[in-house]
Amino acid sequence: MAKMLSEPERIQLEKYRYKSGLEHSFPVAELLDESFHKDFLKNLTDTLSAPNEKIAASIFIKRYAFLAVISLYAMTAWNKQLDVSLDNVVMEKAESGENWLPAFSLKDATVKEMDPNENRSEWRKLVLKDLFANHIYPIIAKLEKSFGISKLILWENIAVYLFWLYESELKDSENDNVADDFRFLLFEAEGQLFGAYKLNPLQKYFSEKLHLPEQDEEVRIRKTCCFSYQLPAGKSCKTCPCSHLAKDGVCHDGENICTAVRRFA
């Protein structure tokens, strides 16, 4: 049954960068157009003051991950499916500054509520396939082909925000879907739900958290480096795995796939 998002639901999703109307935006389907794709990354590179398009592509996917957060929150918290098809999603254009955080909107904001008589496990597979295989995978594949950035980096950029959603944002929820969906997403979902894969591309990134005395908190160390330290601020993530950062903050591996990724691959 299709319904509009309720006002409380819309307000909740705004926390994850959903916005009901965007003035300066573009249909994300254009990201698959060769000319638009390259122009967009060139502009984003300039906007972020990134060294090159490869770095900008990594930062872009980290921020694009919030589309997955929006979709999965609706699925888990409300048993509702947003239409996140490439043709239905629009995104805010890049504005100057490395802190650019894009908002997302939907041309058709109606949602499909799961039929109570429907098998939720099968319904969930359809939701995940529409999100990952039909939307995120084509964009990741395009970025890898165009700019030579490893899919391993891009998928982990997505994964870290999904871990955050289920382990932080939904941790106090009494909804049984939270634990069930998180477990399925990591350990039971077939590779084909994420694209042209035999194996689930998210599972490899899930590991035990480690206590870091200098930060006095438990963190999950990344398997790959996202290259955030190459932005003008020069800050590496607190979960960065790279052991090759020089004292001046420059990675010894430069712009190539870092040693951490090669070991992981």
PLY file of the C-alpha trace (Angstrom):
ply
format ascii 1.0
element vertex 265
property float x
property float y
property float z
element edge 264
property int vertex1
property int vertex2
end_header
0.00 0.00 0.00
1.46 3.35 -1.09
1.26 6.30 1.29
2.99 9.61 1.79
5.57 9.95 4.53
3.96 11.26 7.69
5.22 14.53 9.16
7.05 12.79 12.06
8.66 10.36 9.59
9.79 13.18 7.31
11.29 15.04 10.27
13.13 11.90 11.38
14.63 11.33 7.93
15.78 14.95 7.77
18.32 13.95 10.40
19.89 11.78 7.71
19.87 14.54 5.07
16.50 13.88 3.50
14.76 17.04 2.34
11.29 17.19 0.82
12.26 19.87 -1.69
15.62 20.92 -3.14
16.19 24.03 -5.24
19.73 23.44 -6.51
19.70 19.76 -7.34
20.06 17.21 -10.14
18.68 13.70 -10.83
21.28 11.19 -9.63
20.65 9.06 -12.74
22.80 11.65 -14.55
25.82 10.35 -12.62
25.83 7.42 -15.05
26.06 9.71 -18.05
29.70 9.81 -19.15
29.93 13.54 -19.77
27.95 14.61 -16.70
29.80 12.10 -14.53
33.23 13.48 -15.37
32.13 17.10 -15.14
30.51 16.46 -11.76
33.66 14.88 -10.30
35.85 17.62 -11.74
33.63 20.24 -10.13
33.51 18.30 -6.86
37.30 18.03 -6.84
37.51 21.81 -7.08
34.74 22.28 -4.51
36.49 20.07 -1.95
39.96 21.34 -2.91
40.88 17.67 -3.28
44.16 16.71 -4.99
42.40 14.77 -7.76
39.19 13.08 -8.87
40.10 9.78 -7.20
40.15 11.41 -3.77
36.95 13.31 -4.55
35.25 10.05 -5.61
36.00 8.47 -2.23
34.72 11.48 -0.29
31.64 11.62 -2.51
30.65 8.01 -1.72
31.18 8.60 2.01
28.58 11.34 1.81
26.36 9.51 -0.66
26.12 6.70 1.91
23.40 8.67 3.66
21.00 7.70 0.90
21.44 4.09 2.07
20.92 5.22 5.67
17.64 6.92 4.71
16.39 3.85 2.86
17.39 1.31 5.50
16.02 3.39 8.36
12.59 3.39 6.70
12.82 -0.35 6.06
13.87 -1.31 9.57
12.03 1.21 11.72
8.75 1.39 9.82
8.58 -1.60 7.45
8.34 0.89 4.60
10.11 1.06 1.26
11.14 4.37 -0.23
11.48 4.59 -3.99
15.24 5.02 -4.27
15.45 4.13 -7.95
18.06 6.15 -9.82
15.35 7.98 -11.75
13.50 9.01 -8.58
16.32 10.42 -6.43
17.64 13.97 -6.70
20.68 15.33 -4.89
21.92 18.75 -3.88
24.60 20.23 -6.09
28.09 20.64 -4.65
28.89 23.93 -2.98
32.31 25.29 -2.11
34.02 23.86 0.94
35.17 20.42 2.00
32.34 20.26 4.53
29.78 19.98 1.71
27.15 17.49 2.87
24.53 16.84 0.19
20.83 16.52 0.93
18.61 14.08 -0.96
15.03 14.27 -2.10
12.57 12.06 -3.97
10.54 13.08 -7.00
7.84 10.67 -5.85
7.84 10.66 -2.05
5.19 7.99 -1.62
6.29 4.91 0.30
5.16 1.31 0.06
4.25 -0.20 3.39
4.93 -3.91 3.73
1.79 -6.01 3.52
1.27 -7.69 6.92
0.56 -10.93 5.07
3.78 -10.69 3.09
6.90 -12.70 3.93
9.15 -10.02 5.43
12.37 -11.86 4.55
11.46 -11.87 0.86
10.23 -8.28 1.01
13.52 -7.22 2.63
15.52 -8.81 -0.18
13.62 -6.72 -2.72
14.27 -3.54 -0.73
18.00 -4.29 -0.49
18.29 -5.23 -4.16
16.60 -2.01 -5.25
18.92 0.02 -3.04
22.24 -1.70 -3.57
22.23 -3.72 -6.81
20.07 -1.33 -8.80
21.28 2.01 -7.44
24.53 2.08 -5.47
26.42 -0.62 -7.37
26.17 1.09 -10.80
27.52 4.32 -9.32
30.39 2.54 -7.54
31.25 0.61 -10.71
31.24 3.84 -12.71
33.58 5.58 -10.27
35.99 2.65 -10.27
36.08 2.51 -14.07
36.47 6.26 -14.56
38.94 7.12 -11.81
40.67 3.87 -10.86
39.54 3.88 -7.26
39.11 0.46 -5.66
35.59 -0.81 -5.00
36.96 -2.03 -1.66
37.35 1.56 -0.50
33.98 2.65 -1.83
32.05 -0.23 -0.25
33.69 0.35 3.11
32.72 4.01 2.84
29.13 2.78 2.62
29.56 0.08 5.29
30.78 2.36 8.07
27.58 4.40 7.94
25.41 1.28 7.95
27.25 0.09 11.07
26.61 3.52 12.60
22.91 3.32 11.78
22.33 -0.04 13.42
24.86 0.20 16.26
24.28 3.82 17.26
21.15 5.37 15.82
18.93 2.33 16.36
20.72 0.73 19.31
18.05 1.70 21.88
15.14 0.63 19.69
12.94 -2.17 20.96
12.01 -3.07 17.40
13.04 -6.67 16.68
13.78 -5.69 13.09
16.97 -3.89 14.15
18.99 -6.94 15.18
17.41 -9.12 12.52
18.03 -6.70 9.65
21.59 -5.94 10.75
22.43 -9.63 10.98
20.89 -10.32 7.58
22.64 -7.36 5.97
26.05 -8.55 7.15
25.93 -12.33 7.27
22.98 -13.67 5.30
22.33 -11.39 2.33
23.50 -12.94 -0.93
26.07 -11.14 -3.04
23.61 -10.63 -5.89
21.57 -8.28 -3.72
24.50 -5.84 -3.92
25.34 -6.11 -7.61
27.51 -8.42 -9.70
28.87 -10.33 -6.71
28.89 -13.91 -5.51
29.71 -12.83 -1.96
28.30 -10.11 0.27
30.65 -7.09 -0.15
29.84 -5.65 3.30
30.65 -8.61 5.54
34.43 -8.30 5.27
34.38 -4.88 6.92
32.67 -5.97 10.13
35.12 -6.72 12.94
35.43 -6.34 16.69
35.93 -2.84 17.98
39.19 -1.97 19.69
39.72 0.32 22.65
41.96 3.24 21.71
43.44 4.77 24.89
44.28 8.06 23.17
40.61 8.52 22.28
39.20 6.63 25.27
36.58 4.89 23.17
35.84 1.69 21.31
36.29 1.99 17.55
36.24 -0.38 14.61
39.43 0.13 12.62
38.79 0.39 8.91
40.25 -2.12 6.50
40.92 0.55 3.87
41.90 4.21 3.82
39.29 6.65 2.48
41.91 9.37 1.75
40.17 12.01 3.87
43.59 13.10 5.13
44.37 14.41 1.63
41.78 17.17 1.93
43.10 20.61 2.99
42.33 20.01 6.68
44.82 17.12 6.58
42.95 15.08 9.17
42.88 11.30 9.09
39.84 9.44 10.40
40.09 8.08 13.94
39.41 4.64 12.44
42.13 4.91 9.78
44.09 1.67 9.23
47.05 3.25 7.51
50.36 2.66 9.26
52.29 4.65 6.63
51.42 8.20 7.59
54.51 10.35 7.85
54.85 13.00 10.54
53.83 15.65 8.02
50.55 13.82 7.42
51.43 12.57 3.94
50.84 8.89 3.21
53.95 7.14 1.90
51.74 5.27 -0.56
50.67 8.52 -2.21
47.69 8.31 -4.53
48.00 4.59 -5.21
45.92 1.96 -3.46
47.40 2.01 0.00
49.20 -0.91 1.60
46.22 -1.48 3.88
44.00 -2.12 0.85
46.52 -4.42 -0.83
46.81 -6.53 2.31
43.05 -6.66 2.61
42.43 -7.54 -1.04
0 1
1 2
2 3
3 4
4 5
5 6
6 7
7 8
8 9
9 10
10 11
11 12
12 13
13 14
14 15
15 16
16 17
17 18
18 19
19 20
20 21
21 22
22 23
23 24
24 25
25 26
26 27
27 28
28 29
29 30
30 31
31 32
32 33
33 34
34 35
35 36
36 37
37 38
38 39
39 40
40 41
41 42
42 43
43 44
44 45
45 46
46 47
47 48
48 49
49 50
50 51
51 52
52 53
53 54
54 55
55 56
56 57
57 58
58 59
59 60
60 61
61 62
62 63
63 64
64 65
65 66
66 67
67 68
68 69
69 70
70 71
71 72
72 73
73 74
74 75
75 76
76 77
77 78
78 79
79 80
80 81
81 82
82 83
83 84
84 85
85 86
86 87
87 88
88 89
89 90
90 91
91 92
92 93
93 94
94 95
95 96
96 97
97 98
98 99
99 100
100 101
101 102
102 103
103 104
104 105
105 106
106 107
107 108
108 109
109 110
110 111
111 112
112 113
113 114
114 115
115 116
116 117
117 118
118 119
119 120
120 121
121 122
122 123
123 124
124 125
125 126
126 127
127 128
128 129
129 130
130 131
131 132
132 133
133 134
134 135
135 136
136 137
137 138
138 139
139 140
140 141
141 142
142 143
143 144
144 145
145 146
146 147
147 148
148 149
149 150
150 151
151 152
152 153
153 154
154 155
155 156
156 157
157 158
158 159
159 160
160 161
161 162
162 163
163 164
164 165
165 166
166 167
167 168
168 169
169 170
170 171
171 172
172 173
173 174
174 175
175 176
176 177
177 178
178 179
179 180
180 181
181 182
182 183
183 184
184 185
185 186
186 187
187 188
188 189
189 190
190 191
191 192
192 193
193 194
194 195
195 196
196 197
197 198
198 199
199 200
200 201
201 202
202 203
203 204
204 205
205 206
206 207
207 208
208 209
209 210
210 211
211 212
212 213
213 214
214 215
215 216
216 217
217 218
218 219
219 220
220 221
221 222
222 223
223 224
224 225
225 226
226 227
227 228
228 229
229 230
230 231
231 232
232 233
233 234
234 235
235 236
236 237
237 238
238 239
239 240
240 241
241 242
242 243
243 244
244 245
245 246
246 247
247 248
248 249
249 250
250 251
251 252
252 253
253 254
254 255
255 256
256 257
257 258
258 259
259 260
260 261
261 262
262 263
263 264
